[in-house]
Amino acid sequence: MRGDLPGWLACDVEDAALGALRYVDSYVDAMCGIDIRRSADAPPYTSTETARRVLRSLARNLGTVASASALARDTAEGEPRPPLDRKTLPAYLQAFEDVYLREDCQPWGFQPASKQAMRVTPKRFLADPSVATSVLRVGPRRLAEEPEYLGGAFESLVMRDLRAYADANDAEVRYYAESGFEVDAVVEDRDGRWTAVEVKLSCNDVSLDKAKRALKLLAQRTRDAGKRPPSKLVAVFGVGAPGSHTGLRVAREDDGVAVVPVAALGP
């Protein structure tokens, strides 16, 4: 993943693979070695390697609900050294948020003061999935050989785009979760209109059916609770489109679910 970092957008497309990877690597170097120190009001921002340990932990837990304590344990990275303490890890997490490198996705409930949403852990995301692949030193070929992580990186890419489009329309992106059931994204505006989104890397009959079941179940739950139903149900996919779901075409199924290629996402 080359990413959509500002400096890269001005590069010649023909420079693609290697140039993009090196650009993202230099961006990560700057963030870990310089930028978070500039953003900090206090120590312990003295170790570039500690910053990288935190960033690697976030990258490994991309799109998950890993708790702060789980991230702290992960920073030990299997070596005979202690995990970061309760003060140090939050400081680095806040620093990465301050430089817009980390952006958690908060849980969503049927109503603004939902207690259910308050009990759910935020999902861990970085501003761009290319940062995760860079800090883990995962190139295109290796990424293709790790379908589970590739799926998480693709979800992160879609979430990044959804946040950008939502911000432009005074809306926000959250996710829905309850025991044994989750919907990847809920985009809601200030008036309470909302769209449910499921993200699938491959669009085959099995994954599309799974996405539709989750979307329809959430819609039914809101109706059963007497709350506003969704304005739209959307399944976003990356590759392997069946039938008419190709290129930039958005297809609405007979059951009301919009099937959207990632390249067709927009405000």
Rosetta blueprint (number, residue, H / E / L):
1 M L
2 R L
3 G L
4 D L
5 L L
6 P H
7 G H
8 W H
9 L H
10 A L
11 C L
12 D L
13 V H
14 E H
15 D H
16 A H
17 A H
18 L H
19 G H
20 A H
21 L H
22 R H
23 Y H
24 V H
25 D H
26 S H
27 Y H
28 V H
29 D H
30 A H
31 M H
32 C H
33 G H
34 I H
35 D H
36 I H
37 R H
38 R H
39 S H
40 A L
41 D L
42 A L
43 P L
44 P L
45 Y L
46 T L
47 S L
48 T H
49 E H
50 T H
51 A H
52 R H
53 R H
54 V H
55 L H
56 R H
57 S H
58 L H
59 A H
60 R H
61 N L
62 L L
63 G L
64 T L
65 V L
66 A L
67 S L
68 A H
69 S H
70 A H
71 L H
72 A H
73 R H
74 D H
75 T L
76 A L
77 E L
78 G L
79 E L
80 P L
81 R L
82 P L
83 P L
84 L L
85 D L
86 R L
87 K L
88 T H
89 L H
90 P H
91 A H
92 Y H
93 L H
94 Q H
95 A H
96 F H
97 E H
98 D H
99 V L
100 Y L
101 L L
102 R E
103 E L
104 D L
105 C E
106 Q L
107 P E
108 W L
109 G L
110 F L
111 Q L
112 P L
113 A L
114 S L
115 K H
116 Q H
117 A H
118 M H
119 R L
120 V L
121 T L
122 P L
123 K E
124 R L
125 F L
126 L E
127 A L
128 D L
129 P H
130 S H
131 V H
132 A H
133 T H
134 S H
135 V H
136 L L
137 R L
138 V L
139 G L
140 P H
141 R H
142 R H
143 L H
144 A H
145 E L
146 E L
147 P H
148 E H
149 Y H
150 L H
151 G H
152 G H
153 A H
154 F H
155 E H
156 S H
157 L H
158 V H
159 M H
160 R H
161 D H
162 L H
163 R H
164 A H
165 Y H
166 A H
167 D H
168 A H
169 N L
170 D L
171 A E
172 E E
173 V E
174 R E
175 Y E
176 Y E
177 A E
178 E E
179 S L
180 G L
181 F E
182 E E
183 V E
184 D E
185 A E
186 V E
187 V E
188 E E
189 D E
190 R L
191 D L
192 G L
193 R L
194 W E
195 T E
196 A E
197 V E
198 E E
199 V E
200 K E
201 L E
202 S E
203 C L
204 N L
205 D H
206 V H
207 S H
208 L H
209 D H
210 K H
211 A H
212 K H
213 R H
214 A H
215 L H
216 K H
217 L H
218 L H
219 A H
220 Q H
221 R H
222 T H
223 R H
224 D H
225 A L
226 G L
227 K L
228 R L
229 P L
230 P L
231 S L
232 K E
233 L E
234 V E
235 A E
236 V E
237 F E
238 G E
239 V E
240 G L
241 A L
242 P L
243 G L
244 S L
245 H L
246 T L
247 G L
248 L L
249 R L
250 V L
251 A E
252 R E
253 E L
254 D L
255 D L
256 G L
257 V E
258 A E
259 V E
260 V E
261 P E
262 V H
263 A H
264 A H
265 L L
266 G L
267 P L
